[in-house]
Amino acid sequence: MEPVRGAQKFAILLCGLRADTPVDRRPREFFEELFVNDSADGLNRYWRAASHETISLAGSRVFGWRELPQSLDAYRATSGRVDRIRIAAEHFASPGPDQVDFRTFDGIVVVTDQDVDLTAPRGRVGMTLNGETRAYRSVICSQANNHCDIAHEMGHSFGFDHAFSMNPMSCSPANDGRPGAYCDVWDVMGTPTSVTRPRFGRSGPLLNAGNMRLLGWLQNSRVRRFTGNSDSFQLRPLSRPDLSGALAVEFDSWIVEFRMNKGWDEGFNRPGVLIHRVADEVPPQITGDQHSVVLGFPAEFLVEGGTYAEGDPRFGPYRRVTVQDIDATNETATVSFLRKAREGLTDEIGILQWIVEGVIGVSPQGTLVKVPPRPPIRDMLVGIAVNQLTETLMDSPEKATLRRASLELIAETVKRELQS
């Protein structure tokens, strides 16, 4: 995905639509506070925090209110989200004393005075405005939409996909039917756990570490890498780059972060640890298309004592993350990591010669290979398979012996597991 850096200048177009019932419109100053000014609860401050000051909305401007030529019904009948944005932009770009020169902006936000649409294409889209074809980030919303919903759509314009979980079902099938889509409630690109604020309604949360890395918003110097067999790290909240220490830990394809229930993440009921990975999107919608996936469904948010693991703990491969301690006062989390490589032979390697049969042998490459005990499920399956095989044999002493051996193998396996 294309990194996004620097001031992202949006032209915010306040668009009136003719309708049978008069509509009260919010004053222009409301949208300057929401989009442009560095107000504590506005979108400029939000994106500065979400990107660790990598981007801002500095240089954005609000234009309008201005009546569009279309009626509300005609505008709603326009098919295609990009077409609705283009129609409004072309009207504001028309020659005249209040013409908007879009060539000085990176993006366009169309705000309608009545509910029409709430959406944004991913990345930039081409439009011909002021006699020049350029690629713009584009969003359409209404004056009634809240901070959180607009931030979500602006996130798409920067290139973000929806935030996923391991849920086999979509959490918003009407909008995105892919398994796990919208299911990361700890990220604004999912179905977010937000907080309601007085001026702009629901807002937050921030982005996860995986999403931040996709657009180059998480500095590598603030990410520790786990490469050994066991270790522990102290993490600072992902939202606090002003504090010294690690903001995330990379563990193979996983990235581990600590989140506090403060600021834009205030909607979380307590602090906790999250684990994400990044997955390729097939087929891609944009170049280098990827999205984040939160691990641990249905219990993704790990509190003190919480654990997430994958693999076989006895024979490997195995990896585990455990939250040892969360100090909410000092805003730290201590997280331990464990890795276990697979023991013994891989399935593709054979034994050229046994030294102790079933225990140690010589591989075709001439090296000594230790073979771990088989997992009990294998012995159980062998016993069941052999027992079923006897059904195909004619009655004979050999059939009785084979059946007895299969049942003994199953019984011994169960006994061994009960005693362990």
N, C-alpha and C positions, 0 to 999 in steps of 0.2 A: 504494500500500500504506500501511497505517496505521503511522505512526511508533511506536516502542516506546521508552519512556524510564522511568527511575527503578527502584526496587526491584520485582522480579518475585517475589512471595511464593508459593511452591509448598508445598502440603501433600503430603508424601511418605508414601504409605501402604504399609507393609510387610505383605503379604498371604500368609498360609499357605493351602495347599490340600491337602485330604485325599488321600492316595495310598497305594498298597500298600507302597511303600518309604519308610522315614523319610529326611528330608532335613536335612542340616546347614545351618543358617542363619547368615549373617554377623551379627555383633553390630550393634546399633543404632548404636553409635559409628562404625562403618564408613561408614554412610550419612550421618551428620552431617558427617563429614569430606568425603565425596564431594559432597554437595549444599549444605550449610548453612555450614560454617565457612569462613574465608578461608584455607584451606590452599593451599600453593603448587601442588599438583597436582590440586586439586578443581575442580568445575564453577563454583563461585562466582567463583573467580579467573579461570577461562577466559572466562566471559562478560563479566567486567569488561574483560579484555584485548581480546576480540573486538569489543566495542562502544566501545572507547576511553573506558571508564568512564561510558558513557551509561546502562547498566543494571547491575544486580547481582541476586543471589538473596538479598539480606539480608531477614530476616524469615521465611524458609522454615522449616518444622519437620518433624521426622520423627515418625510415629505408628506404633505396632505394635512387634513382630509381633502380628498378630491373625488368627485363623482365619476364613476366609470360610465361609458355610453350604454353598457348592457344593463338590463333589469336583473334583479336577483334571480328570477326564474331562468332567464337566458344564460346567465353566467353559470348557474348550477348545471345547466344542460350541456355546457362545454365538456367534451370528453377529454380526459388526459390531464394529469396534474401539472405537467410542464406547460400545456397550452393555457391553462388558467393564469399561471404566473406570467407567461409571455404576453398575454392580452393586456394585463395590468401594466407591465413594464413598458410596452409599446405606447400605451396611452400617456404615461408619465414622460416618455422620451419624445413626445410630439413637439415640434418647434413652437415656440411661444415664450412669453416672459418668464414662465415658471417651469421651463424644460429642465429635466434632470439629465445630466451627463453621466451615464452609467459606466463610462470608460475609466472613471476614477475609483470604481468600487470593485470589490472581489465577489460580493454576493448580493442577493435580493431577498427581502422578506416582504411578502404581500400580506397585509393585515386587513381583513374585510370587517365591515361593521356588523354583519350578520353571519351566521354559521354557513359556510360553504364547504370547506375542506381543511384538513389538518394533515399535512404530508410534506415530504421532501425527497427528491431523487438522491441517490447516493453519489457523492462526489460532485463534480462540476457538469453542467449541461451547456451546450452551445446556444447562443441567442444572438440575433442581429439587432443591435440597438445603436442609435446615433450613427448609423451608417457603417458600423464596424461589427464583425462577428467575433465574439469572445466567449470564453467558457466561464460561467458564473455558478457559485453555490446558490441554491434556490430553495426557498421555504414558503409555504402558504399556511396561514392560520387565521383565526378570527380574534377579535378584541376580547372575547370571553375566555380564550384558552389560557391555562395557567403556566407558570414559569417552568414547571417540570416537563409538560408536554411540548412546549416550544423548544426547550433545551434538547429533548430527545430528537426532534426533527432537525435541529441545527446540527446535532451529532451526525445524522445521516449525511448532511451536506458536506461535512468534513471527511466523510468516507466510512464511518462506522456502520457495521451491520448490527442486527439485533444481538443482544447478549443472551447466550444459551446456557442451559444446564444439561444434566444427563437424563432428564425426564424423557421418557419415550414418546410423550405427547407434547404438542404445542400448548403454550399457555395463553395464546390468543389466535386460535385457528382461523378466525375470520380475516385476520390481517396477515398472518404468516403461518402456514400449516406445517412447516418443517419441525421435526421432533426436537423438543427443547427450546424452540424459539420463544423469546420474551420471558423465559423462566428464571433468569438471574435477577432476583429482586434486590440485589445489592449493587446494581449498576443502573445508571439512568437510561441505558440502551435496552434494558429489560422491561419488566413491569415493576417499577421501582418502589421500594419502601421509602416514602418521602415524608416530609413534614409540611404542615400548612402554615404559611406566614401571612400577615395581615394584608399587604399590598398586592402581592402577585400570586397568591394561592399556593398550591402544592409546589414544593421545590426540593431539589436533591433527589437521590444521593450523587456522589461523584462517580468516577469511572474506576474499574478494576485495573490492576497492574498490567494484565495482559493487553487490554485495550490501549492503555497509555503507551505501551511499547510499540504497538502497531503504527502509531503516528509520531513516534520519536519524542514522546513527552516524559519518559522516565529515564533519567540519567543512569548510564551503566555504572558510574562510580558509586551509586547508592544501592546497587543490587549485589548481594553476596552470592557466591556460587558454592553449592555443596557438591563435593567430588569424592569424598571418602566413604567409609562404611558407617560411621556414626559421628554425630556432632550436634551441637546446639548453638543457636544464634539468638541474639536479642534484637527484636524489631521495634522500630518506631512506627507510629501511625502513617499510613500512606498519604494522608492529607496534611502531614506536617513536615515538609521538606526543610523548614527552618530549624528543626531539631537535628542534632548530630546523630549519626548512626545509620544502620541499614534500613531501607524502606521496603525491601523485598528480598527473598531468597530464591535463587534459581536451582531447581532440583530436577535434572534431566529436562523433560518437556513440561514440568510443572513450574509455576511461579507462585510463591507463597507471600501473602500480605497480611498486615494487621490493620484493622479498622476500629476507630473510636466512634462512639455515638455522640459526636459533637459537630458543630458547624453544619456544613452541607449534608453530613451523614447523621444528623440529629434524629432522623426517623428510626434508626436502629435502636432497639430497646436496651442494648448492652454492647460492650466491646467484644470483638471476636476475630478469628483468623479465617481467611478464605484461601482456597487453592484453585488456581485456574490453569488451563492449558489453551493453546491457540490451535484452531482447526482450519484447514483449507475449505473454502466454499466451492462446491462443484455443482453445477457449472458456475463460473465466476460472473459477478455483475460488474466488477471493476478490475483493473489490473492488480495482480497480487492479492486477490480477494481472500480475506481470512476473517474469522470471528472468534471471540473468546467463549470458553465453556467453563462454568464453575463446576467443580468436582464434589462428589459426596451425596448426590441425590438419595433420599429427600432431606438429609441433614447436612447442608453445606456449611453452615456457620458454626465454626468450632469454638467453643468456649473453653475455659480452663479445664484440663483433663481430657478434652476431646481429641479423637484420633481419626485419621483417614489413612487407609492402606490399600495396596493392590498387590496381587501375586500370592505365591505359596510361601508362608512363613517357615515351613519346615525345610524345603529343598530349594526354594528360590525359583526364578528371580522374585524378589520381594522388595518393596519400598514402603516406608511409613513416615507419617508426619504426626507429631503429638504436641499439643499445647501444654507445656509444663506449668506456665504461670502467666497471669495477666495482672499487671499493676496499673490500675486505672488512674491512680493519683499521679504517678510519674509517667504515664502514657508509654508503657513498654509491655512487650509480650516476649516470653522466652519460649522458643519452639525447638524441639529436638527432631533429628532426622536419622533414619536408619535405612541402610541398604544391604541386601543379601543377594549375592550372585547365585546363579543356579549351580548346584553341586552335581558332580558325576558327569555322565555322558550326555551329550545332546542326542536327540532322536536320530540324527543323520549318521552318527559314528558307531561303528561296530566293534566287536571284540575279535581280534585275530586269534588270541590264545588266552584261556583262563589260567590264572595263577591260583586263585581261590575262587571257585565257581560262584558267580552271583555277588562277589564282593570286590575283587580286584583282578584286572586283566591287562593284556597288552593290546593297544589299539593298532589299526593298520599302519599308523605312522611310527610305530615302535615305542610309543610312550606308555608309561604306566597310568592306568585310569582307575580311579576309585568309583565304585557304583554305590549310591546310597540305597537304603531300603526303599522298596516300592511303596508309594502311598497306598493306604489300605483300600481305597476305592478301586485300585487296579486289581488287587487280589479278589475283591468281591466280584468284580465284573468277570474275571477269568472263571471263578467258581460257578457263577450263574451261566456263563456261556457254555462251559463244559457240561453242566447239568442239562441244559437245553439240547446239547448235541446228543446226549444219550437217548433222547426221544426218537432219534432217527435210526437207532440201531435195533437189530432184532434181539429178543431176549436171549441172554447168554451170561455165563459167569463174568465175561469181560465187561458187559454192560453194567452189571451190578457193582463191579469193582470201581468202574469209572464214576458211577453216580455217587458211591460212598466217598470217593476221594474228593469230588467236587463239593459235597456237603461238609466234609471235614475242613476243607480250605476255607469255606465261608464261616464255619463255626469258630475256627482258630483265629481268623481275622477279627471277628467280633469280640472274642475273648481277650485278644491282645489289646484292642482299643479300649475295652472297659477297664483293663488293668493299668493302662498308661496314664 
